[in-house]
Amino acid sequence: MITIQHAVKTYKGSDEPALKSVSLQVDRGEFVFLVGASGSGKSTLMRMVLREDVPTTGSIHVLGEDLINLASRRVPIFRRRLGVVFQDFRLLPQKNVYENVAYSSKVIGKPRAFIETAVPDVLSLVGLSEKAKRMPSELSGGEQQRVAVARAIVNKPDILLADEPTGNLDPKTSGEIMDLLQRINLGGTTVLMATHDRGIVDRLQKRVIELKNGEIIRDEVAAGYRDVNTGEMPKSEEF
């Protein structure tokens, strides 16, 4: 699904590369946490998978596509196979819940019949069937993030990228969002999630890829969020 080999990313005006010879592979159906301090390279890596950026040197292949050599006109087609959830929701404030979710299908030309079936189905999955006509301003933060998740998965993506999706949520709501992402993963969608939330990572015990100063310093299966200063695992947090 995702293969990155010896990827180096250097930005103009920067003394240090954002990524330093990063290599990793994520297989179909995996749930992977990207962890590390701010500036460790997580966001750069996520942008490269989405093809918002490319390595300075090295290679990256996602869903069988060579992203470095992918023609610009094919990038929107490639992105149809990915769903993205952000920390700040990024909902359209003038559209209701149903319209926000439907919009991601409309912009890629999905037929009305697909939208009329898929949107109610995905709203049911995220527990918002009864709030389809509500505006984003009428929803709690957790509900807005559920809409964002629904929008990201309505087109049945192969890969779901989640960039700090629980960053603005309280622990209980964060736990609910993570339970939702786990259900989506169990349905066959590969999930790659960048997070600073130690409690979530420790509780779920998924594969953890840790970055520091642009390098992968840890890649473990069924792992928690190790303290980068002490090397110790944190105590579990309750949700």
C-alpha positions, 0 to 999 in steps of 0.5 A: 500500500505504502512503500517509502525508500531512503526518502530525504526531504530538504526545504529551501532555507533550512540547514537540516533536512525535514526527513533523513533517509526514511524507509518504511512499508505499510501493508493493506489493512494495517493501523499505524501511528506516527508519533514524535515531537513537533518538527520530527517529520510526521507532517512532512511524511503525511504530506508525501503520502497525500502527494502534497509534497515529494522527496528531494531524493529517494522514492515513494509508492502509494497504491501502486503509483510512483508519486514522484513521477505521477503527472499533475493531472493524475494527482486528483485521480490518485487522491480519490483513493485516499481519505483525510481527517484533520485536527481542525475538522475543516467542515463547510460552515454553510452546508449541513451535515448531509451536504458536507459529507455528500460534497466530497462525492460530488466533487469527484463526480459520483452519481446521485444514486451513489450519494443518496445511498452512501451518505445515509449509510456512512452517517449511520456508521458514525452515529449521526443519522438524526443530525443530517440536517444540522449545521456544523455550528450546532454540533459539538466538537466530537460530532464535527469530527464525526462528520469529518470522518464520514466525509473522509470515508464516504467514497470508500478509500483504500487509505485513511490519513488522520492528522491529529484527529483527536487534538481538539477533543476531550479524552472521552470524545477522543476515545469515541473517535478512536473506536470509530477509526478502529471499526473503519480499519476492521472494515479493510481500510488502512489507517495512518494516523499522526498523533501526540496523544500518548493515552490513545497510542498506549491503549490501542497497542497498534504499530508505532513508527516514531520519528525524531529529527527527521529519522525513524528511531522506532518501528514496533508492532503492538506498541505504546507511546514510549517517552523519548527522553527516558525510553519508558512506556507511560502508564495507561490512561483511562477514557 
